[in-house]
């Protein structure tokens, strides 16, 4: 399912850092709830807790890993994308 019109996902990976940016309509409460529930579910499955922060001005949610934990972030991001039924990322770079 192509959900790019609802949720735009971008991933950025560097040495000792990995991040995913999810941009969506923050006024759609059901979509916001779905994203938050997906993060909680994947956190439990993976036994990982990334840093989560949002930018309300850009209607964006950031999921980040730093240091040694970022090695397993690719699997985490893939599970999160599957959970949200997103089949592709917008691109591999996001702007902070």
N, CA, C and O atoms as a Tinker XYZ file with bonds, in Angstrom:
   384  protein
     1  N      0.846000   -1.186000    0.000000    73     2
     2  CA     0.000000    0.000000    0.000000    64     1     3
     3  C      0.885000    1.242000    0.000000    63     2     4     5
     4  O      1.791000    1.366000    0.824000    81     3
     5  N      0.625000    2.138000   -0.908000    73     3     6
     6  CA     1.386000    3.376000   -0.997000    64     5     7
     7  C      0.688000    4.443000   -0.162000    63     6     8     9
     8  O     -0.377000    4.940000   -0.529000    81     7
     9  N      1.305000    4.786000    0.965000    73     7    10
    10  CA     0.710000    5.785000    1.862000    64     9    11
    11  C      1.468000    7.102000    1.812000    63    10    12    13
    12  O      1.356000    7.922000    2.724000    81    11
    13  N      2.236000    7.308000    0.751000    73    11    14
    14  CA     3.058000    8.515000    0.675000    64    13    15
    15  C      2.230000    9.795000    0.694000    63    14    16    17
    16  O      2.734000   10.852000    1.072000    81    15
    17  N      0.975000    9.710000    0.293000    73    15    18
    18  CA     0.142000   10.910000    0.354000    64    17    19
    19  C     -0.269000   11.223000    1.793000    63    18    20    21
    20  O     -0.634000   12.357000    2.101000    81    19
    21  N     -0.209000   10.208000    2.685000    73    19    22
    22  CA    -0.578000   10.409000    4.094000    64    21    23
    23  C      0.637000   10.600000    4.994000    63    22    24    25
    24  O      0.654000   11.486000    5.848000    81    23
    25  N      1.656000    9.759000    4.796000    73    23    26
    26  CA     2.853000    9.792000    5.643000    64    25    27
    27  C      4.077000    9.752000    4.742000    63    26    28    29
    28  O      4.235000    8.829000    3.943000    81    27
    29  N      4.936000   10.741000    4.867000    73    27    30
    30  CA     6.191000   10.755000    4.125000    64    29    31
    31  C      7.300000   10.324000    5.082000    63    30    32    33
    32  O      7.488000   10.922000    6.141000    81    31
    33  N      8.026000    9.284000    4.696000    73    31    34
    34  CA     9.102000    8.757000    5.537000    64    33    35
    35  C     10.443000    9.011000    4.864000    63    34    36    37
    36  O     10.602000    8.779000    3.666000    81    35
    37  N     11.402000    9.489000    5.643000    73    35    38
    38  CA    12.772000    9.688000    5.181000    64    37    39
    39  C     13.707000    9.112000    6.228000    63    38    40    41
    40  O     13.434000    9.182000    7.426000    81    39
    41  N     14.808000    8.546000    5.769000    73    39    42
    42  CA    15.788000    7.957000    6.676000    64    41    43
    43  C     17.141000    8.604000    6.431000    63    42    44    45
    44  O     17.514000    8.902000    5.296000    81    43
    45  N     17.860000    8.812000    7.514000    73    43    46
    46  CA    19.212000    9.364000    7.436000    64    45    47
    47  C     20.107000    8.521000    8.333000    63    46    48    49
    48  O     19.804000    8.315000    9.508000    81    47
    49  N     21.213000    8.032000    7.772000    73    47    50
    50  CA    22.142000    7.218000    8.557000    64    49    51
    51  C     23.549000    7.762000    8.399000    63    50    52    53
    52  O     23.997000    8.075000    7.296000    81    51
    53  N     24.224000    7.867000    9.514000    73    51    54
    54  CA    25.610000    8.313000    9.555000    64    53    55
    55  C     26.332000    7.444000   10.577000    63    54    56    57
    56  O     25.729000    6.579000   11.213000    81    55
    57  N     27.615000    7.682000   10.721000    73    55    58
    58  CA    28.358000    6.950000   11.742000    64    57    59
    59  C     27.817000    7.347000   13.115000    63    58    60    61
    60  O     27.772000    8.528000   13.458000    81    59
    61  N     27.412000    6.355000   13.885000    73    59    62
    62  CA    26.886000    6.524000   15.245000    64    61    63
    63  C     25.583000    7.316000   15.307000    63    62    64    65
    64  O     25.260000    7.911000   16.335000    81    63
    65  N     24.828000    7.322000   14.191000    73    63    66
    66  CA    23.543000    8.016000   14.180000    64    65    67
    67  C     22.646000    7.400000   13.104000    63    66    68    69
    68  O     23.101000    7.088000   12.004000    81    67
    69  N     21.381000    7.234000   13.438000    73    67    70
    70  CA    20.378000    6.832000   12.450000    64    69    71
    71  C     19.070000    7.499000   12.842000    63    70    72    73
    72  O     18.701000    7.518000   14.016000    81    71
    73  N     18.380000    8.038000   11.872000    73    71    74
    74  CA    17.124000    8.710000   12.157000    64    73    75
    75  C     16.102000    8.508000   11.065000    63    74    76    77
    76  O     16.437000    8.376000    9.888000    81    75
    77  N     14.848000    8.487000   11.476000    73    75    78
    78  CA    13.735000    8.433000   10.541000    64    77    79
    79  C     12.845000    9.634000   10.812000    63    78    80    81
    80  O     12.567000    9.972000   11.963000    81    79
    81  N     12.414000   10.260000    9.762000    73    79    82
    82  CA    11.539000   11.417000    9.835000    64    81    83
    83  C     10.195000   11.006000    9.241000    63    82    84    85
    84  O     10.133000   10.533000    8.107000    81    83
    85  N      9.124000   11.186000   10.003000    73    83    86
    86  CA     7.776000   10.893000    9.529000    64    85    87
    87  C      7.000000   12.203000    9.489000    63    86    88    89
    88  O      6.785000   12.833000   10.525000    81    87
    89  N      6.586000   12.609000    8.307000    73    87    90
    90  CA     5.844000   13.850000    8.135000    64    89    91
    91  C      4.417000   13.507000    7.734000    63    90    92    93
    92  O      4.187000   12.738000    6.801000    81    91
    93  N      3.470000   14.084000    8.446000    73    91    94
    94  CA     2.064000   13.787000    8.188000    64    93    95
    95  C      1.205000   14.915000    8.727000    63    94    96    97
    96  O      1.700000   15.816000    9.403000    81    95
    97  N     -0.076000   14.860000    8.427000    73    95    98
    98  CA    -1.018000   15.886000    8.866000    64    97    99
    99  C     -1.271000   15.735000   10.364000    63    98   100   101
   100  O     -1.988000   14.828000   10.788000    81    99
   101  N     -0.688000   16.613000   11.154000    73    99   102
   102  CA    -0.822000   16.532000   12.614000    64   101   103
   103  C     -2.247000   16.826000   13.077000    63   102   104   105
   104  O     -2.593000   16.548000   14.225000    81   103
   105  N     -3.069000   17.382000   12.202000    73   103   106
   106  CA    -4.454000   17.658000   12.571000    64   105   107
   107  C     -5.332000   16.419000   12.476000    63   106   108   109
   108  O     -6.468000   16.419000   12.951000    81   107
   109  N     -4.809000   15.368000   11.866000    73   107   110
   110  CA    -5.531000   14.104000   11.746000    64   109   111
   111  C     -5.192000   13.259000   12.969000    63   110   112   113
   112  O     -4.186000   12.550000   12.976000    81   111
   113  N     -6.032000   13.334000   14.005000    73   111   114
   114  CA    -5.750000   12.659000   15.275000    64   113   115
   115  C     -5.625000   11.144000   15.106000    63   114   116   117
   116  O     -4.796000   10.521000   15.771000    81   115
   117  N     -6.428000   10.545000   14.233000    73   115   118
   118  CA    -6.355000    9.096000   14.054000    64   117   119
   119  C     -5.021000    8.685000   13.442000    63   118   120   121
   120  O     -4.488000    7.629000   13.785000    81   119
   121  N     -4.478000    9.493000   12.549000    73   119   122
   122  CA    -3.175000    9.209000   11.957000    64   121   123
   123  C     -2.069000    9.374000   12.994000    63   122   124   125
   124  O     -1.150000    8.557000   13.057000    81   123
   125  N     -2.152000   10.418000   13.800000    73   123   126
   126  CA    -1.187000   10.623000   14.872000    64   125   127
   127  C     -1.217000    9.456000   15.853000    63   126   128   129
   128  O     -0.167000    8.970000   16.272000    81   127
   129  N     -2.422000    9.002000   16.225000    73   127   130
   130  CA    -2.555000    7.850000   17.127000    64   129   131
   131  C     -1.955000    6.600000   16.506000    63   130   132   133
   132  O     -1.275000    5.831000   17.186000    81   131
   133  N     -2.202000    6.392000   15.219000    73   131   134
   134  CA    -1.670000    5.213000   14.530000    64   133   135
   135  C     -0.144000    5.208000   14.541000    63   134   136   137
   136  O      0.472000    4.171000   14.786000    81   135
   137  N      0.462000    6.356000   14.277000    73   135   138
   138  CA     1.926000    6.454000   14.282000    64   137   139
   139  C      2.463000    6.173000   15.677000    63   138   140   141
   140  O      3.416000    5.408000   15.827000    81   139
   141  N      1.868000    6.776000   16.698000    73   139   142
   142  CA     2.320000    6.564000   18.073000    64   141   143
   143  C      2.152000    5.104000   18.504000    63   142   144   145
   144  O      3.034000    4.554000   19.164000    81   143
   145  N      1.038000    4.475000   18.143000    73   143   146
   146  CA     0.811000    3.067000   18.482000    64   145   147
   147  C      1.816000    2.165000   17.772000    63   146   148   149
   148  O      2.292000    1.190000   18.352000    81   147
   149  N      2.137000    2.484000   16.530000    73   147   150
   150  CA     3.112000    1.690000   15.786000    64   149   151
   151  C      4.490000    1.782000   16.445000    63   150   152   153
   152  O      5.199000    0.780000   16.538000    81   151
   153  N      4.869000    2.963000   16.898000    73   151   154
   154  CA     6.162000    3.134000   17.567000    64   153   155
   155  C      6.199000    2.313000   18.849000    63   154   156   157
   156  O      7.185000    1.624000   19.110000    81   155
   157  N      5.144000    2.377000   19.648000    73   155   158
   158  CA     5.082000    1.613000   20.899000    64   157   159
   159  C      5.192000    0.117000   20.607000    63   158   160   161
   160  O      5.926000   -0.595000   21.292000    81   159
   161  N      4.467000   -0.362000   19.596000    73   159   162
   162  CA     4.491000   -1.787000   19.253000    64   161   163
   163  C      5.882000   -2.242000   18.816000    63   162   164   165
   164  O      6.364000   -3.281000   19.266000    81   163
   165  N      6.520000   -1.476000   17.949000    73   163   166
   166  CA     7.855000   -1.843000   17.472000    64   165   167
   167  C      8.878000   -1.738000   18.603000    63   166   168   169
   168  O      9.796000   -2.554000   18.673000    81   167
   169  N      8.738000   -0.757000   19.479000    73   167   170
   170  CA     9.624000   -0.657000   20.648000    64   169   171
   171  C      9.569000   -1.945000   21.468000    63   170   172   173
   172  O     10.608000   -2.467000   21.872000    81   171
   173  N      8.361000   -2.459000   21.715000    73   171   174
   174  CA     8.205000   -3.689000   22.503000    64   173   175
   175  C      8.782000   -4.887000   21.777000    63   174   176   177
   176  O      9.482000   -5.700000   22.379000    81   175
   177  N      8.492000   -5.006000   20.474000    73   175   178
   178  CA     9.001000   -6.124000   19.687000    64   177   179
   179  C     10.518000   -6.148000   19.650000    63   178   180   181
   180  O     11.133000   -7.203000   19.810000    81   179
   181  N     11.118000   -4.993000   19.441000    73   179   182
   182  CA    12.569000   -4.891000   19.275000    64   181   183
   183  C     13.312000   -4.710000   20.600000    63   182   184   185
   184  O     14.537000   -4.814000   20.651000    81   183
   185  N     12.565000   -4.439000   21.663000    73   183   186
   186  CA    13.181000   -4.124000   22.966000    64   185   187
   187  C     14.186000   -2.979000   22.814000    63   186   188   189
   188  O     15.302000   -3.015000   23.332000    81   187
   189  N     13.732000   -1.968000   22.080000    73   187   190
   190  CA    14.550000   -0.777000   21.838000    64   189   191
   191  C     13.699000    0.453000   22.122000    63   190   192   193
   192  O     12.483000    0.431000   21.931000    81   191
   193  N     14.331000    1.514000   22.574000    73   191   194
   194  CA    13.625000    2.759000   22.829000    64   193   195
   195  C     14.403000    3.905000   22.184000    63   194   196   197
   196  O     15.341000    4.437000   22.778000    81   195
   197  N     14.012000    4.278000   20.978000    73   195   198
   198  CA    14.701000    5.392000   20.318000    64   197   199
   199  C     14.298000    6.729000   20.940000    63   198   200   201
   200  O     13.321000    6.818000   21.684000    81   199
   201  N     15.057000    7.744000   20.622000    73   199   202
   202  CA    14.672000    9.102000   20.996000    64   201   203
   203  C     13.559000    9.523000   20.051000    63   202   204   205
   204  O     13.677000    9.362000   18.836000    81   203
   205  N     12.490000   10.057000   20.598000    73   203   206
   206  CA    11.362000   10.515000   19.797000    64   205   207
   207  C     11.159000   11.997000   20.090000    63   206   208   209
   208  O     11.065000   12.394000   21.251000    81   207
   209  N     11.092000   12.794000   19.071000    73   207   210
   210  CA    10.782000   14.206000   19.259000    64   209   211
   211  C     10.014000   14.708000   18.053000    63   210   212   213
   212  O     10.074000   14.130000   16.968000    81   211
   213  N      9.304000   15.773000   18.262000    73   211   214
   214  CA     8.499000   16.288000   17.164000    64   213   215
   215  C      8.776000   17.757000   16.924000    63   214   216   217
   216  O      9.289000   18.477000   17.781000    81   215
   217  N      8.420000   18.162000   15.741000    73   215   218
   218  CA     8.513000   19.547000   15.332000    64   217   219
   219  C      7.119000   19.933000   14.848000    63   218   220   221
   220  O      6.761000   19.685000   13.696000    81   219
   221  N      6.353000   20.528000   15.721000    73   219   222
   222  CA     4.963000   20.845000   15.396000    64   221   223
   223  C      4.841000   21.818000   14.231000    63   222   224   225
   224  O      3.859000   21.776000   13.491000    81   223
   225  N      5.827000   22.692000   14.061000    73   223   226
   226  CA     5.777000   23.644000   12.948000    64   225   227
   227  C      5.856000   22.932000   11.599000    63   226   228   229
   228  O      5.196000   23.328000   10.638000    81   227
   229  N      6.670000   21.876000   11.539000    73   227   230
   230  CA     6.839000   21.134000   10.288000    64   229   231
   231  C      5.948000   19.901000   10.209000    63   230   232   233
   232  O      6.008000   19.152000    9.235000    81   231
   233  N      5.116000   19.687000   11.239000    73   231   234
   234  CA     4.240000   18.511000   11.293000    64   233   235
   235  C      5.040000   17.230000   11.100000    63   234   236   237
   236  O      4.676000   16.366000   10.303000    81   235
   237  N      6.132000   17.124000   11.842000    73   235   238
   238  CA     7.077000   16.028000   11.669000    64   237   239
   239  C      7.408000   15.373000   12.997000    63   238   240   241
   240  O      7.527000   16.039000   14.026000    81   239
   241  N      7.554000   14.056000   12.953000    73   239   242
   242  CA     7.973000   13.276000   14.109000    64   241   243
   243  C      9.312000   12.621000   13.757000    63   242   244   245
   244  O      9.455000   12.041000   12.680000    81   243
   245  N     10.274000   12.710000   14.647000    73   243   246
   246  CA    11.605000   12.149000   14.420000    64   245   247
   247  C     11.829000   10.972000   15.356000    63   246   248   249
   248  O     11.512000   11.038000   16.543000    81   247
   249  N     12.378000    9.895000   14.808000    73   247   250
   250  CA    12.721000    8.695000   15.561000    64   249   251
   251  C     14.227000    8.524000   15.365000    63   250   252   253
   252  O     14.687000    8.327000   14.240000    81   251
   253  N     15.003000    8.599000   16.463000    73   251   254
   254  CA    16.457000    8.620000   16.325000    64   253   255
   255  C     17.153000    7.613000   17.235000    63   254   256   257
   256  O     16.693000    7.305000   18.335000    81   255
   257  N     18.269000    7.120000   16.736000    73   255   258
   258  CA    19.164000    6.266000   17.511000    64   257   259
   259  C     20.554000    6.868000   17.443000    63   258   260   261
   260  O     20.970000    7.389000   16.408000    81   259
   261  N     21.263000    6.794000   18.551000    73   259   262
   262  CA    22.633000    7.298000   18.588000    64   261   263
   263  C     23.549000    6.244000   19.188000    63   262   264   265
   264  O     23.098000    5.288000   19.820000    81   263
   265  N     24.836000    6.439000   18.977000    73   263   266
   266  CA    25.887000    5.576000   19.509000    64   265   267
   267  C     25.733000    4.137000   19.027000    63   266   268   269
   268  O     25.357000    3.915000   17.876000    81   267
   269  N     26.016000    3.156000   19.883000    73   267   270
   270  CA    26.046000    1.753000   19.479000    64   269   271
   271  C     24.674000    1.201000   19.113000    63   270   272   273
   272  O     24.586000    0.256000   18.328000    81   271
   273  N     23.624000    1.758000   19.652000    73   271   274
   274  CA    22.272000    1.264000   19.393000    64   273   275
   275  C     21.903000    1.417000   17.920000    63   274   276   277
   276  O     21.098000    0.640000   17.407000    81   275
   277  N     22.467000    2.386000   17.244000    73   275   278
   278  CA    22.097000    2.654000   15.858000    64   277   279
   279  C     22.413000    1.493000   14.929000    63   278   280   281
   280  O     21.889000    1.443000   13.816000    81   279
   281  N     23.262000    0.550000   15.358000    73   279   282
   282  CA    23.579000   -0.610000   14.508000    64   281   283
   283  C     22.343000   -1.431000   14.170000    63   282   284   285
   284  O     22.258000   -1.989000   13.076000    81   283
   285  N     21.393000   -1.514000   15.079000    73   283   286
   286  CA    20.179000   -2.294000   14.868000    64   285   287
   287  C     19.009000   -1.444000   14.377000    63   286   288   289
   288  O     17.885000   -1.936000   14.273000    81   287
   289  N     19.260000   -0.202000   14.082000    73   287   290
   290  CA    18.177000    0.709000   13.717000    64   289   291
   291  C     17.537000    0.374000   12.378000    63   290   292   293
   292  O     16.349000    0.633000   12.190000    81   291
   293  N     18.286000   -0.189000   11.451000    73   291   294
   294  CA    17.722000   -0.519000   10.145000    64   293   295
   295  C     16.557000   -1.488000   10.255000    63   294   296   297
   296  O     15.529000   -1.309000    9.602000    81   295
   297  N     16.716000   -2.514000   11.080000    73   295   298
   298  CA    15.650000   -3.483000   11.293000    64   297   299
   299  C     14.462000   -2.806000   11.966000    63   298   300   301
   300  O     13.312000   -3.061000   11.609000    81   299
   301  N     14.740000   -1.948000   12.934000    73   299   302
   302  CA    13.677000   -1.201000   13.621000    64   301   303
   303  C     12.883000   -0.369000   12.614000    63   302   304   305
   304  O     11.653000   -0.412000   12.598000    81   303
   305  N     13.595000    0.387000   11.775000    73   303   306
   306  CA    12.921000    1.248000   10.798000    64   305   307
   307  C     12.084000    0.418000    9.816000    63   306   308   309
   308  O     10.968000    0.806000    9.472000    81   307
   309  N     12.618000   -0.714000    9.366000    73   307   310
   310  CA    11.861000   -1.576000    8.455000    64   309   311
   311  C     10.569000   -2.067000    9.103000    63   310   312   313
   312  O      9.517000   -2.073000    8.465000    81   311
   313  N     10.647000   -2.479000   10.372000    73   311   314
   314  CA     9.445000   -2.940000   11.081000    64   313   315
   315  C      8.440000   -1.797000   11.239000    63   314   316   317
   316  O      7.237000   -2.002000   11.080000    81   315
   317  N      8.929000   -0.606000   11.548000    73   315   318
   318  CA     8.040000    0.540000   11.708000    64   317   319
   319  C      7.361000    0.887000   10.378000    63   318   320   321
   320  O      6.164000    1.174000   10.349000    81   319
   321  N      8.111000    0.862000    9.298000    73   319   322
   322  CA     7.519000    1.125000    7.986000    64   321   323
   323  C      6.457000    0.086000    7.647000    63   322   324   325
   324  O      5.388000    0.431000    7.143000    81   323
   325  N      6.748000   -1.191000    7.922000    73   323   326
   326  CA     5.767000   -2.250000    7.661000    64   325   327
   327  C      4.521000   -2.062000    8.508000    63   326   328   329
   328  O      3.403000   -2.222000    8.017000    81   327
   329  N      4.705000   -1.724000    9.770000    73   327   330
   330  CA     3.585000   -1.527000   10.691000    64   329   331
   331  C      2.685000   -0.383000   10.212000    63   330   332   333
   332  O      1.464000   -0.438000   10.361000    81   331
   333  N      3.293000    0.636000    9.645000    73   331   334
   334  CA     2.539000    1.789000    9.144000    64   333   335
   335  C      2.088000    1.593000    7.690000    63   334   336   337
   336  O      1.454000    2.471000    7.105000    81   335
   337  N      2.423000    0.431000    7.119000    73   335   338
   338  CA     2.059000    0.097000    5.732000    64   337   339
   339  C      2.631000    1.108000    4.733000    63   338   340   341
   340  O      1.971000    1.508000    3.773000    81   339
   341  N      3.870000    1.503000    4.992000    73   339   342
   342  CA     4.597000    2.392000    4.085000    64   341   343
   343  C      5.573000    1.518000    3.312000    63   342   344   345
   344  O      6.406000    0.834000    3.907000    81   343
   345  N      5.472000    1.539000    1.977000    73   343   346
   346  CA     6.311000    0.641000    1.193000    64   345   347
   347  C      7.580000    1.277000    0.643000    63   346   348   349
   348  O      8.401000    0.591000    0.036000    81   347
   349  N      7.750000    2.585000    0.850000    73   347   350
   350  CA     8.980000    3.224000    0.387000    64   349   351
   351  C      9.203000    4.526000    1.141000    63   350   352   353
   352  O      8.271000    5.133000    1.669000    81   351
   353  N     10.453000    4.931000    1.176000    73   351   354
   354  CA    10.804000    6.203000    1.790000    64   353   355
   355  C     10.829000    7.283000    0.724000    63   354   356   357
   356  O     11.090000    7.020000   -0.450000    81   355
   357  N     10.558000    8.480000    1.151000    73   355   358
   358  CA    10.568000    9.645000    0.273000    64   357   359
   359  C     11.957000    9.826000   -0.336000    63   358   360   361
   360  O     12.101000    9.997000   -1.546000    81   359
   361  N     12.975000    9.784000    0.523000    73   359   362
   362  CA    14.377000    9.870000    0.100000    64   361   363
   363  C     15.219000    9.462000    1.302000    63   362   364   365
   364  O     14.681000    9.082000    2.341000    81   363
   365  N     16.525000    9.541000    1.162000    73   363   366
   366  CA    17.374000    9.103000    2.264000    64   365   367
   367  C     17.920000   10.250000    3.098000    63   366   368   369
   368  O     18.791000   10.030000    3.939000    81   367
   369  N     17.438000   11.457000    2.889000    73   367   370
   370  CA    17.928000   12.616000    3.650000    64   369   371
   371  C     16.740000   13.437000    4.109000    63   370   372   373
   372  O     15.793000   13.648000    3.350000    81   371
   373  N     16.786000   13.904000    5.353000    73   371   374
   374  CA    15.745000   14.818000    5.816000    64   373   375
   375  C     16.383000   16.053000    6.414000    63   374   376   377
   376  O     17.519000   16.023000    6.887000    81   375
   377  N     15.650000   17.110000    6.384000    73   375   378
   378  CA    16.115000   18.390000    6.901000    64   377   379
   379  C     15.636000   18.570000    8.330000    63   378   380   381
   380  O     14.476000   18.304000    8.644000    81   379
   381  N     16.525000   19.017000    9.183000    73   379   382
   382  CA    16.145000   19.280000   10.578000    64   381   383
   383  C     15.642000   20.693000   10.732000    63   382   384
   384  O     15.275000   21.101000   11.834000    81   383
